[in-house]
C-alpha cells in the first residue's frame, strides 16, 4: 500500500537532493553551485512575477526569460568537471541573461542591475594567482554595464513608464537579495581567498 507523501516530506526530499547535487569539495565551487541553483529555480517563477505586476498581456513575452534556467542548473555538473570552468561560466551566463532581458524589457525596467552580481562573482572567485582570469572577466562585466542602448536596440516589449517602474522595483529587490546571498556564501573566501578557494581546477 502506497502511503501519500506529505508536501513537507516531499520538500525536504527535494532540498536534500539539490544539496547533494550542489555538493563540491571546493568551497568556491560549492558557493557558485548554490547561487546557480537559486537562479535556476527562480527562473520559472520570474514570468509569474512579471504577469502579476504587468497583467496577462505580458505572459507570452515573459516566458522568453525561461530558456536560461537549464544553463544555471548545469553549473554544478560543470563544476564537478572543473571548478575553474564553473567559476568562469557562471558570471558569463548571468551577464548573457541580463543583456537578453534588457533587450526584452528595456533598460528602464532596471533589469540591467543584475550585472552587479555578475561583477561580484567575477571579482571574488579567484586566487591571487588567477588574476589573469579574473581581471579580463571583471573588465568584461564592467564594460557591459556601459553598453550603449543603441547596441541593444529597442526593447521587444513596449512598457509604459509605470510598468517599467513596477518592474524596476521587482528587479532591484531581486538584485539586493541576490547580492546578500552571494556575500553570505562567499564571505570567508573574500576574507582569505588563498586559504579557502580549494582546488583551482
N, C-alpha and C positions, 0 to 999 in steps of 0.2 A: 504493500500500500504506500503510495507516494504522499508524503506529508508536505503540504504547501509551504514554501519558503516565505517568511515574512519580509517586507521591504527592508527592514533594518538588517536582517541577516544577509540579504542579497547585497545591500550597500557595503557591508563590512567585507563580504567576499570580493566584491569589485575593487574596493580600496586595497585589499591585500594583494590582489592580482596585479594592480597597477604599480604598487610599491615594489613588487618583485620584478616587474618589467623595467622599472626605473633604476633598480639597484646597479651599482657600479663601484668597484674598489677605489677608483679615483674620485676624491671628493669634488673636484671641479666638474667632472662628467656627471656625477650624481646630481649636483645642483642644476646643471644645464638640463638634465633629463626631467627633473621635477618641473622646471619652468616650462619646458616644451610640452609636457603633458597637461599642465594648466591651460596653456594656449590651445592645445588640440581639443580638449574637452569643452572649452568655452566657445570655440568656433561655431558649432551648431546652434548655440544659444544667441549669438550675435544678431542673426536675422530676426529673432523673436523680439529682442530689444528694439531694433530699428522699426519694426512694424508697430510695436506698442507706442513708440514716440511719433511716428510719421503716418501711421494708418496703413490699411491693407494695400494701397496703391504701391507701396514700397516693396511689397513681398517679392515680385519676380526679380527685381534688381538686387535686393539684399541677399538673395540666395547665391549670388555670384561671389560672396565672401567665403563660401564653404570649401572650395577646392583646395585651399591651403592647409586645412586641418590634417590630412594624411601626411603631409610633409613634416609638420611638427611632431606628429605621432611616431614617425620613423626615426627621430633623433636618438632615442635610447638604443635602438638597434645599431645605428651608425656609431654611437659612442662605444659600443662593445667591440666594434671592429677597430676603431681608432678614436681615443679620447680627443686627440688634436683635431681630427676631422669633424667630430661633433661640435667642438667649441668654435670652429671656423664657420661651419654651415649654419649654426643656429641664428646668429645675427643677420646673415645673408638672407635666410628665409624670412625673418621678421621684416627686414627692410624691403624685400620684394613685395611682401604682402601689404606693407604700408603704402608704397608707391601705387600699387594697384588700387587700393581703397581710396587714395587721393584722386585717382582718375575716375573712380566710380562715384564718389560722393562730393568731390571738390574740396579745395583747401579750407574754405570757411567751416567745414564740418569738424575741424580740429583733429582729424584722423592722422595728420602728419606728426602729431606729438608722440605717436608710437615709435618714431625714430629715436627718441631719448632712451628708452630701454635698450634699443639696439646698440646705441653708442656705449651705454654702460656695460652691456655684455661683452662687446668687443674690447673694452678697456680693461676689464677686471679678470679675465680668464686666462691670463698668460704669465709665465715666469719672466724674470728679467732676461733670461737667455733666449726668450722667444719674442723679443721686441721687433725682430724683423718681420714677424707675422702680425703682431699687434698694431704697430703704427700704420701700415697701409690700410688695415681693416678699419681702424678708427677713423683714419683720414677719409675713407670712402663713405662711412656713415655720416660724418660731419658734412661732407660735400653734398650728400643727398638732402640734407636739411636746407641747403641753399639752392636747391634745384629750382630754376625759374618756372613759373606757371606755364609759360609758353611751351616748355618741353613736354609737360604732362598733357597740355591741351584742355579743352572744355570737358567738364565732367559729364559722365554718361547720364546721371540722374540730375534733373533740374529741381533744386530745392529753394524754397523761399528763405528769407533771412531768419524768420522764426524757426523754421525746420532745421536750418543749419545750426542755429544757436542751441536747440534741444540736443542735436546730435553731438555738438561740440562738448556740451556738459557731460554726456554719456562717455565720450571718448577720453576726456580729460580725467574724469573719475576713474576710468579703467586704467589709464596710464599711471595714475597715482597709486592705485592698488598694486599694479604690476611692478613698479619701481620699489615699493615697500617689500614685496615678496622677493624680488631679486636681492635687495640688500640683506634681508633676513637669511637667504640661502648662502650668500657669498661673503658675509661679514668677516668670518675667520680667514678666508682666502685673501680678502682685501688687506687685512692687517699683516699677514705674513705669507705671501704667495709662494716663496721658496719652500716653506715648510709644509704647506697644506695642499698644493696643487696635485700631488701624486704623480702618476705616470704622465709623461708628455706625449706619449704615442697614442 
